Amino acid sequence: MKKFLLLAVFIFILILSGTAEDFSTVYGSISEMFENPDPNTGLTAFPTLLIPLGGKYEGMGTAFTAVADDSSFLEANPSASSLLKYTELSLVHNNWIADSNLEGVIYTVRFNDLGIGFGGKFLYVPFTEYNSWGERVSRGYYSESIATANISYNFFSSYYFYGVSVGANLKAAYRHLPSQFYSGYEGLENQSTAMILGDFGILSRFNLLKFYASRSRNFSIGAVVKNLGPYAMQEPLPTEGTVGLAYSPIRPLTLSVDFNFPFSFKPEEFPAEEWNVASGMDVAFTDFFSVQGGFQIRGSNPRISLGSAIDLEKITLIINSTLDMTTQYSNADHFSVEAKFKLGDRGRAALQSKIDDLYTAGLEEYADGNFERALGYLRKLIELDPRYQPASELIEIITRAVNLQEEMESIQQVEEE
């Protein structure tokens, strides 16, 4: 295990180190396999909506629709906030390309079957204008800001069924384009604009081909429609539908795949991009260290991602590096850092521990033939969690046993008389 851990760390450091030229050669060979450019690339507004902010979403190559197990869900599948284990606050910095940077913050909290979240994402690109004499005449920033409010609910959940979670994001997007960009060009008006758009998603988890003991479900499926909204100054948004699958064949390994289908409401005027695929994996080497990897095929620009997460008691640190045709090795391009603060679970773990203790006590009393004591423990459990079906089933078994015992005693009493 230590050898695998050291190998993963070495590969990650290698990508970010002075051997970038070698990786550039290898990547060039890979990219030659995808030499069919999509002619419809770049026809949509607000490209920030397609740039992964960071976290496990980026590390797993954006194949996160069915995984969605941390605050990165906000970009992947809005239905997952009702399934998260912890209340989380995430701060993310992403060096995107050259001098462009992404900053982000996400907060999410769960109230039993109800989840809510809020997030912000800010892209800024500095520019400087010079005249023909080489004198600086202006400077400024092109920026895009995305604010997101999330809500989801998990329906039909029980002890045996994880439920079906449904959720939505409401987004407010704003693009600021300084007048220096278009001043002097006849016919161009103010290019800054604001938009309202939304996402809708669904997610369910269950056990399938599971060969290890665990309460967590090992298979999940999710679907989402992203960036639904009106046109921004006669330019379409990057609207797409996604179907994702995730599977854990063994406890430390999660494999995922997303099928993305961009679409357009005016295909004759603005044809959509071709469908594309993203795949990812998450390998937990220890309880506190895991490695993520991903590969996305989008047009003629394949993207390879590699990340690692250090999970401490109250904070998780996630570092990612992504390699594609826009990466410059002279800068820390496509490099993101996330600090995720775990702010508790609103008492869910303590409640579950109490429920487990009551169920164990009920089983022990039942095994010893103390039916009344067993029923007492189990009824207290049902008061805490009415959906704990094994307790309800055991109550029925004990009740039938008590009734049978009373009936036999009654028959015996009649025979003695």
C-alpha positions in Angstrom: 0.0 0.0 0.0 2.8 2.4 0.8 4.4 1.8 -2.6 1.1 2.7 -4.3 0.8 5.8 -2.2 4.4 6.9 -3.0 3.8 6.2 -6.7 0.7 8.3 -6.8 2.4 11.2 -5.0 5.4 10.9 -7.4 3.2 11.1 -10.5 1.4 14.1 -9.2 4.6 15.9 -8.4 6.1 14.9 -11.7 3.3 16.5 -13.6 3.9 19.8 -11.8 7.7 19.6 -12.0 10.4 20.2 -14.6 9.6 17.1 -16.5 6.7 18.9 -18.1 8.3 18.7 -21.5 8.1 14.9 -21.4 4.5 15.0 -20.4 3.9 17.5 -23.2 5.3 15.0 -25.7 3.1 12.2 -24.2 0.0 14.4 -24.2 0.7 15.5 -27.8 0.6 11.8 -28.8 -2.7 11.4 -27.0 -4.2 14.5 -28.6 -3.4 13.3 -32.1 -5.9 10.6 -31.6 -8.7 13.3 -31.4 -8.0 15.4 -34.5 -11.6 16.0 -35.4 -12.5 19.5 -34.1 -16.0 20.3 -33.3 -17.1 23.1 -35.6 -19.8 24.3 -33.1 -17.3 25.0 -30.3 -17.4 28.5 -28.9 -20.9 29.5 -30.0 -22.3 30.0 -26.5 -22.0 32.8 -23.9 -20.7 32.6 -20.3 -17.9 30.0 -20.8 -17.3 30.2 -17.1 -20.3 27.9 -16.7 -18.3 25.1 -18.3 -15.0 25.6 -16.4 -14.7 23.4 -13.4 -14.1 25.4 -10.3 -12.0 22.7 -8.5 -12.4 20.1 -5.8 -13.2 16.4 -6.6 -15.4 17.6 -9.5 -12.3 18.7 -11.4 -10.1 16.0 -10.1 -12.4 13.3 -11.4 -12.5 14.9 -14.8 -16.0 16.3 -14.2 -17.4 12.8 -14.2 -19.2 13.6 -10.9 -22.9 13.6 -11.7 -23.5 10.3 -9.9 -20.8 10.7 -7.3 -21.6 14.2 -6.0 -20.5 13.4 -2.4 -19.1 16.8 -1.4 -19.6 20.5 -2.0 -18.5 20.1 -5.6 -22.1 18.8 -6.2 -23.1 22.4 -6.8 -21.5 22.3 -10.3 -22.3 18.6 -11.0 -25.7 17.7 -9.7 -28.0 20.0 -7.7 -29.9 17.1 -6.2 -27.1 15.9 -4.0 -27.3 18.5 -1.2 -29.9 16.4 0.6 -27.5 13.5 0.7 -24.3 15.0 2.0 -22.8 13.8 5.3 -21.5 17.2 6.6 -22.3 20.8 6.6 -19.5 22.2 4.4 -17.9 25.5 3.6 -15.4 25.4 0.7 -13.0 28.0 -0.5 -11.4 27.4 -3.9 -8.7 29.2 -5.9 -8.0 28.1 -9.5 -5.2 29.3 -11.8 -6.9 28.8 -15.1 -5.0 30.0 -18.1 -2.1 32.5 -18.1 -3.3 35.5 -15.9 -6.9 34.4 -15.7 -8.1 33.1 -12.3 -11.2 31.5 -10.8 -12.2 32.2 -7.2 -15.1 30.4 -5.5 -17.0 29.7 -2.3 -19.6 27.1 -1.5 -21.7 26.6 1.6 -24.1 23.7 2.0 -26.2 22.3 4.9 -28.6 19.4 5.2 -31.7 19.2 7.4 -32.5 15.4 7.3 -34.1 14.9 3.8 -33.8 18.6 2.9 -30.6 20.1 1.6 -29.7 23.7 0.7 -26.6 25.4 -0.6 -25.2 28.7 -1.8 -22.2 29.3 -4.0 -20.3 32.0 -5.9 -17.8 31.7 -8.8 -15.8 34.6 -10.2 -13.6 34.6 -13.3 -11.3 37.6 -14.0 -8.9 38.2 -16.8 -6.6 41.3 -16.6 -5.8 43.2 -19.8 -3.6 46.3 -20.6 -4.1 48.5 -23.7 -1.1 50.2 -25.4 -1.0 52.7 -28.1 1.2 52.6 -31.2 4.0 54.3 -29.3 4.0 51.5 -26.7 2.5 53.7 -24.0 -0.1 52.2 -21.7 -3.4 54.0 -22.2 -5.8 51.8 -20.1 -6.1 48.7 -18.0 -8.9 46.7 -16.6 -10.5 43.3 -16.1 -12.9 41.1 -18.1 -14.9 39.2 -15.5 -17.8 36.8 -15.2 -19.6 36.1 -11.9 -22.0 33.3 -11.2 -24.1 33.2 -8.0 -26.0 30.0 -7.2 -28.8 29.1 -4.8 -29.6 25.4 -4.3 -32.4 23.3 -2.9 -33.0 19.5 -3.0 -35.1 16.9 -1.3 -34.7 13.1 -0.9 -38.0 11.3 -1.4 -39.0 7.7 -0.4 -35.9 7.1 1.7 -35.9 4.2 4.2 -33.6 1.7 5.7 -33.5 -0.5 2.6 -33.9 2.2 0.0 -31.7 5.3 -0.2 -34.4 7.3 -1.8 -34.6 9.5 -4.9 -33.2 12.9 -4.5 -34.4 15.8 -6.7 -32.9 19.3 -6.7 -32.5 22.5 -8.6 -30.0 25.4 -8.8 -31.1 29.0 -9.5 -28.2 31.0 -11.0 -27.6 34.6 -11.5 -24.8 35.4 -14.0 -23.1 38.7 -14.8 -20.5 39.5 -17.4 -18.5 42.7 -17.2 -16.8 43.8 -20.4 -15.0 47.2 -20.0 -15.9 49.8 -22.6 -12.2 49.8 -23.8 -12.9 46.4 -25.4 -15.4 47.7 -27.9 -15.0 51.5 -28.0 -14.1 52.7 -31.4 -15.9 49.8 -33.1 -19.0 51.1 -35.0 -22.3 49.3 -34.1 -21.1 47.7 -30.9 -23.1 48.6 -27.8 -22.5 47.8 -24.2 -21.4 44.2 -24.0 -21.9 43.7 -20.3 -25.0 41.7 -19.4 -26.8 39.8 -16.7 -28.7 36.5 -16.9 -31.0 34.2 -14.8 -30.7 30.5 -15.5 -31.2 27.2 -13.7 -30.1 23.5 -13.3 -32.3 20.5 -12.5 -31.1 17.1 -11.3 -32.0 13.7 -10.0 -29.9 11.1 -8.1 -30.4 7.7 -6.6 -28.1 5.2 -4.9 -28.4 1.5 -4.3 -26.4 -1.7 -4.0 -25.5 -3.6 -7.2 -22.8 -6.3 -7.5 -21.5 -5.5 -4.1 -19.0 -7.9 -2.6 -18.1 -6.2 0.6 -19.9 -5.3 3.8 -20.8 -1.6 4.2 -23.8 0.5 4.9 -23.0 2.8 2.1 -24.5 2.0 -1.3 -22.0 1.1 -4.0 -23.8 2.1 -7.2 -25.5 5.4 -8.1 -27.1 6.9 -11.1 -27.8 10.6 -11.8 -29.1 12.9 -14.5 -29.0 16.7 -14.8 -30.0 19.4 -17.2 -27.6 22.4 -16.9 -27.8 26.1 -17.8 -31.4 26.5 -18.9 -32.2 30.1 -19.6 -32.9 32.8 -22.2 -30.2 34.0 -24.6 -27.7 36.5 -23.4 -27.6 39.3 -25.9 -28.7 36.9 -28.7 -26.1 34.4 -27.7 -27.2 30.9 -26.4 -26.1 29.6 -23.0 -24.0 26.3 -22.8 -27.1 24.2 -22.2 -26.6 20.4 -21.9 -28.0 17.2 -20.5 -25.9 14.7 -18.6 -26.4 11.1 -17.5 -23.9 9.7 -15.0 -23.0 6.4 -13.4 -20.8 5.6 -10.5 -19.7 2.2 -9.1 -17.5 1.0 -6.3 -16.5 -2.6 -7.0 -14.3 -2.6 -3.9 -14.5 -0.3 -0.9 -11.5 2.0 -1.6 -12.3 2.5 -5.4 -15.0 4.5 -7.1 -15.3 4.6 -10.9 -17.5 7.0 -12.7 -18.6 8.1 -16.2 -20.7 11.0 -17.5 -22.3 11.2 -20.9 -22.9 14.9 -21.9 -25.3 16.0 -24.6 -25.2 19.7 -25.4 -28.4 20.9 -27.1 -29.7 24.1 -28.6 -33.2 25.6 -28.8 -32.3 27.2 -32.2 -30.2 24.5 -33.8 -30.4 26.1 -37.3 -28.9 29.4 -36.0 -26.7 28.1 -33.2 -26.0 24.4 -33.5 -25.0 22.5 -30.4 -21.6 20.9 -29.8 -21.3 17.2 -30.3 -21.9 14.8 -27.4 -18.9 14.0 -25.2 -17.8 11.7 -22.4 -16.0 12.2 -19.1 -14.6 9.4 -16.9 -13.1 9.5 -13.5 -11.9 7.5 -10.5 -11.3 8.0 -6.8 -8.9 5.8 -4.9 -8.7 5.9 -1.1 -5.3 4.7 -0.1 -5.8 5.5 3.6 -8.6 7.0 5.7 -7.1 10.4 5.3 -5.5 10.3 1.8 -7.1 9.7 -1.6 -6.2 10.3 -5.2 -8.6 11.3 -8.0 -8.1 11.0 -11.8 -10.1 11.8 -14.8 -10.2 11.9 -18.6 -12.6 14.0 -20.6 -13.0 13.9 -24.4 -14.6 17.1 -25.7 -14.0 17.8 -29.3 -10.3 17.8 -30.3 -9.2 18.9 -26.8 -8.9 15.9 -24.5 -8.4 16.8 -20.8 -6.5 14.8 -18.3 -6.9 15.6 -14.6 -5.1 14.4 -11.5 -5.8 15.4 -7.9 -5.3 14.4 -4.3 -7.2 15.0 -1.1 -6.0 15.1 2.5 -8.9 14.5 4.8 -8.3 15.8 8.3 -10.8 15.9 11.2 -12.2 19.3 10.5 -10.8 20.3 7.1 -10.1 18.6 3.8 -7.4 20.0 1.4 -7.8 19.1 -2.3 -5.2 19.9 -5.0 -5.8 19.3 -8.7 -3.8 19.7 -11.9 -5.4 19.5 -15.4 -3.6 19.0 -18.7 -5.2 20.0 -22.0 -4.2 21.9 -25.1 -4.5 25.3 -23.4 -2.0 24.5 -20.6 1.2 26.4 -20.3 4.0 24.8 -18.4 5.8 28.0 -17.7 2.8 29.0 -15.4 0.8 27.0 -12.9 -2.1 26.7 -15.4 -5.1 24.5 -14.6 -4.0 24.2 -11.0 -6.6 24.5 -8.2 -6.5 24.4 -4.4 -9.6 23.9 -2.2 -9.9 24.1 1.5 -13.1 22.4 2.7 -14.3 23.0 6.2 -16.5 20.4 7.8 -18.9 22.1 10.2 -20.6 19.1 11.8 -23.5 16.9 10.8 -26.3 18.5 12.9 -26.2 15.5 15.3 -26.9 12.8 12.7 -23.9 10.6 13.6 -24.8 10.8 17.4 -28.4 9.9 16.6 -27.4 6.9 14.5 -25.1 5.7 17.2 -27.9 5.8 19.7 -30.2 4.0 17.3 -27.6 1.3 16.8 -27.2 0.8 20.6 -31.0 0.5 21.1 -31.3 -2.1 18.3 -28.4 -4.1 19.7 -29.9 -4.0 23.1 -33.2 -5.1 21.7 -31.6 -8.0 19.9 -29.8 -9.2 23.0 -32.9 -9.1 25.2 -34.9 -11.0 22.5 -32.1 -13.6 22.3 -32.3 -14.0 26.1 -36.1 -14.4 26.0 -36.8 -11.0 27.7 -39.5 -10.0 25.2 -41.0 -7.0 27.2 -37.5 -5.5 27.6 -36.7 -6.0 24.0 -40.0 -4.3 22.9 -39.2 -1.4 25.2 -35.8 -0.8 23.5 -37.2 -1.2 20.0 -40.2 1.1 20.6 -37.8 3.8 21.8 -35.8 3.3 18.6 -38.9 3.7 16.5 -39.7 7.0 18.2 -36.3 8.2 17.2 -36.4 6.8 13.6 -39.8 5.6 12.4 -38.1 4.5 9.1 -35.8 2.0 10.8 -37.5 -1.1 9.2 -35.4 -3.9 11.0 -36.8 -2.6 14.3 -40.3 -2.7 13.1 -39.9 -6.2 11.7 -38.4 -7.4 15.0 -41.3 -5.9 16.9 -43.7 -7.9 14.7 -41.7 -11.1 15.3 -41.6 -10.5 19.1 -45.3 -9.6 19.2 -46.2 -12.8 17.4 -44.0 -14.8 19.8 -45.7 -13.1 22.8 -49.1 -13.8 21.4 -48.2 -17.4 20.7 -46.8 -17.8 24.2 -50.0 -16.4 25.7 -52.2 -18.6 23.6 -50.2 -21.7 24.6 -50.5 -20.7 28.3 -54.2 -20.3 27.9 -54.6 -23.7 26.3 -52.5 -25.3 29.0 -54.6 -23.6 31.7 -57.9 -24.9 30.1 -56.5 -28.5 30.0 -55.5 -28.3 33.6 -59.0 -27.3 34.6 
